[in-house]
Amino acid sequence: MKNKQWLISWIGKADHDASEQNEASGLGPIATALQAGLQFDRVCLLTNFPHERSANFCEWLEKKFSYSSNVIDLQEMDLVSPIHYASIYEEVSKHLKVLGLPREDVDLTFHLSPGTPAMAAIWIMLAKTRFPAQLIQTSRERGLEPVDFNFNLADDFLPEYLQRGSE
């Protein structure tokens, strides 16, 4: 049986701008990823923007890509700040656990482009450790690109870190 495909992403300012300005500023990162032909069984969108604004974005996305409302899931995140690493890590980890992840029957994709650099850094850490996931990024110039970090945090860095601690 084929695994379910889930996209998990922050909603960024460019995403909101695209839906509110009739795409005059481009599609935004999330719509650019979906336009590239990726099909997801579930799209989990995290937001630290006001609920109504992000809910309107989700409605726009559903119409644009013919997703039913049960595919796109909006989750508000209570962050200290969009650049507070510990808060981002804690909230995202908690949400992924609520979703029952990691799961054998779900292939995760984390979208790095929307949000702050701190948010992207947390996606990379989580994808390489507790919640194995593919990473993607999008831009107006290059469209959708897979992101590959050819390292394993635990295997590549933990032994060196532990060795330094015993010296």
C-alpha positions in Angstrom: 0.0 0.0 0.0 1.3 3.5 -0.9 2.1 5.8 1.9 0.2 9.0 2.4 1.9 12.2 1.4 1.8 15.1 3.9 3.1 18.6 3.4 3.9 20.6 6.6 4.7 24.3 6.2 4.5 27.7 7.9 2.3 30.2 6.2 4.5 33.2 5.4 3.9 36.8 4.6 4.4 36.2 0.9 1.7 33.5 1.0 -0.8 35.9 2.5 0.2 38.6 0.1 -0.4 36.3 -2.9 -3.9 35.4 -1.8 -4.8 39.0 -0.8 -3.4 40.8 -3.8 -4.6 38.5 -6.5 -1.2 37.1 -7.1 0.2 40.4 -8.2 3.2 39.6 -6.0 3.5 36.1 -7.3 1.9 32.9 -6.0 3.8 32.7 -2.7 5.9 29.7 -1.6 3.1 27.3 -0.7 1.1 27.8 -3.9 4.3 27.6 -5.9 5.0 24.1 -4.4 1.4 22.9 -5.1 1.5 24.3 -8.6 4.6 22.3 -9.4 2.4 19.2 -9.4 3.1 17.8 -6.0 -0.1 16.0 -4.7 -0.6 15.7 -1.0 -3.1 13.8 1.0 -2.8 16.3 3.8 -1.5 19.9 3.9 -0.8 21.0 7.5 -0.2 24.7 7.6 1.2 26.4 10.7 0.6 30.0 11.4 1.5 32.7 13.9 -0.5 35.3 12.0 -4.1 36.3 13.1 -6.5 33.3 12.6 -8.9 35.0 10.2 -6.1 36.1 7.8 -4.7 32.5 7.7 -8.1 30.9 7.4 -8.8 33.2 4.3 -5.4 32.0 2.9 -6.5 28.4 3.3 -9.8 29.0 1.6 -8.0 30.6 -1.3 -5.6 27.7 -1.5 -8.5 25.2 -1.5 -10.2 26.9 -4.4 -7.0 27.4 -6.4 -5.9 23.8 -6.2 -9.3 22.1 -5.8 -8.4 20.7 -2.4 -11.3 19.8 -0.1 -11.4 21.5 3.2 -10.6 18.2 5.0 -7.2 18.1 3.3 -5.9 21.5 4.4 -5.4 21.7 8.1 -4.7 25.1 9.8 -2.9 25.1 13.2 -2.2 28.3 15.1 1.2 28.3 16.9 1.7 30.3 20.1 5.3 31.5 19.6 7.3 33.8 21.9 8.5 35.3 18.6 8.9 34.1 15.0 12.7 34.1 15.6 12.8 32.4 19.0 14.3 29.0 18.2 13.3 27.3 21.4 9.7 28.4 21.1 9.5 27.3 17.5 11.0 23.9 18.2 8.7 23.3 21.2 5.5 24.3 19.4 6.3 22.4 16.2 7.4 19.3 18.0 4.2 19.3 20.1 2.1 19.7 17.0 3.8 16.9 15.1 3.3 14.6 18.1 -0.4 15.6 18.2 -0.6 14.5 14.6 0.7 11.1 15.7 4.0 11.5 13.8 6.3 10.0 12.9 4.1 7.2 11.3 5.1 4.3 9.1 2.3 5.1 6.7 3.1 8.8 6.2 5.9 10.3 4.1 6.5 13.8 5.4 7.7 16.9 3.4 8.7 20.0 5.2 8.6 23.3 3.2 11.6 25.5 4.1 10.7 28.7 2.2 7.8 30.2 4.1 8.6 31.8 7.5 11.7 33.0 9.1 15.2 31.6 8.9 14.7 30.3 12.5 11.6 28.4 11.3 13.6 26.8 8.4 16.4 25.8 10.7 14.0 24.0 13.0 12.5 22.1 10.0 16.0 20.9 9.0 16.8 19.8 12.6 13.5 17.9 12.9 13.8 16.3 9.4 17.2 15.0 10.2 16.3 13.6 13.7 12.9 13.0 15.3 10.6 13.4 12.3 12.3 12.1 9.2 11.1 14.2 6.2 11.9 15.3 2.7 12.8 19.0 2.5 11.7 21.4 -0.3 12.1 25.0 -1.1 10.5 27.3 -3.6 11.3 30.7 -5.2 9.8 32.8 -8.0 13.0 32.4 -10.0 13.5 28.6 -9.7 10.1 27.2 -8.7 10.2 24.1 -6.6 13.5 22.5 -5.6 14.2 19.5 -3.4 16.7 20.3 -0.6 19.2 17.6 0.4 21.5 17.8 3.3 23.7 14.7 3.0 24.3 14.3 6.6 22.8 12.6 9.6 23.0 14.7 12.7 23.2 11.7 15.1 25.8 9.7 13.1 27.9 12.6 11.8 28.1 15.0 14.7 27.1 13.2 17.9 30.2 11.0 18.2 32.4 14.0 17.7 30.5 16.0 20.3 30.6 13.2 22.8 34.3 12.7 22.3 35.0 16.4 22.9 33.0 16.2 26.2 35.2 13.4 27.5 38.6 15.1 26.8 
